[in-house]
Amino acid sequence: MSATRKAYRSAILHSVGDPAEVGLEASCEYYPDGLLVVDEGRISALGHASDLLPTLDANIDVVHYQDALITPGFIDTHIHFPQTGMIGSYGEQLLDWLNTYTFPCEKQFADKAHADKVAKIFLQELLRNGTTTALVFGSVHPESVNALFEEAERLDLRLIAGKVMMDRNAPDYLTDTAESSYTESKALIQRWHGKGRLHYAVTPRFAPTSTPEQLAMAGQLLKEHPGVYMHTHLSENLQEIDWVKGLFPEQKGYLDVYDHFELLGERSVFAHGVHLCDEECQRLSETGSAVAFCPTSNLFLGSGLFNLPQAEKFKVNVGLGTDVGAGTSFSLLHTLNEAYKVMQLQGARLHPFKSLYLATLGGARALRLEDRVGSLRPGNDADFVVLDYKATPLLEYRLEQSGGIEETLFVLTTLGDDRTVLETYAAGRCVHQR
């Protein structure tokens, strides 16, 4: 797993812009026979193999992938590390699901040994599915965040995570206080934020489980540490939205609760946003806040359909989230399959180039990391995946019929899953090999 100077030859595709803003043709760069040159964990060159091969030193190692596609590593903008063990839990919508499955599962993360074990499983699942950057919920326990960051540091991954802040409307065994959540979060920020490729996110679970005092403390943490992230949930479920109205009657809506406590900003990511009005989209846009689109979990919990065209209209930054454990797969390819269906149900189309954007550069922009990850631009971290056109007999046969890269990409996002990921690279190191 050492970072050495290497070149990787394959078909290569990456996003360079949002199709909604620059148009489909200008949104991607495609090299049918491309070369990606990696030096000390960073991309040093990208182009056509015929142009770049003659410029390489004779002794450079060139890895050639046949029947494969290199893309940037996938970016998951919303996922719950402590819910790994309860993925695929039956029969509830959001609020009952939290009480029946989520809270008892998260209780176990007070035990550091348990958190260590799950951290290894969780990160290996991300890498097996080609995800190289993720924005992650911990549990209320600092042990959960320490375990996750320790394993991510060992693998040199770009990871953003935080301890849940939750001081009401949850079991006693999972609640903190406004003061303890501030103190514990501050200690974690000082230990982990900016260490290697790690970043911290202030993480109130969602408005109903935080008192006004705790939300004020979250805002204070953001003021004191301007480079950290803010990560929470927003407008996922209609029953949840009514609950927020009852708890915060003085605010004009769900987003306004967070706005009141100064939690909106360029590093603020709100998961779901299924039921947003135009005014809320406008406010998200003008504050530079982002939404994590989580189609798999929105369908699984029956929460509703995210309105991507509405977000595009107001130029809201949107990334893609698997939302494990309500989401039923760590695979962003599988998640894009569900995203396509969510758009179809609303009479809209999700073009494969937009899918690629959401899973890579769109996620990077949502996280304000587009100068490091999300594309294969020279200077970026060498986080990339190799997708195997022959991963399954059906995929191989179907791609034999493909008329071009758009169709190939669409087939990969409808038939692809963890088996499609041949190799995953993080900072130039191979961190997963199928």
Buried (B, 14 or more C-beta within 10 A) or exposed (E): EEBEBBBBBBBBBBBBBBBBEBEEEEBBBBBEEBBBBBBEBBBBBBBEBEEBBEEBEEEEEBBEBEBBBBBBBBBBBBBBBBBBBBBEBEEBBBBEBBEBBBBEBBBBBBBBEBBBBBBBEBBBBBBBBBBBBBBBBBBBBBBBBBBBBBBBBEBBBBBBBBBBBBBBBBEEEBBBBBEBBBBBBBEBBEBBBEEBBBBBBBBBBBBBBBBBBBBBBBBBBBEEBEEBBBBBBBBBBBEBBEBBBEBBEEBBBBBBBBBBBBBBBBBBBBBBBBBBEEEBBBBBBEBBBBBBBBBBBBBBBEBBBBBBEBBBBBBBBBBBBBBBBBBBBBBBBBBBBBBBBBBEEEEBEBBBBBBBBBBBBBBBBBBBBBEBBBBBBBEBBBBBBBBBBBBBEEBEEBBEEBEEBBBBBBBBBBBBBBBBBBBBBBBBBBBBEE
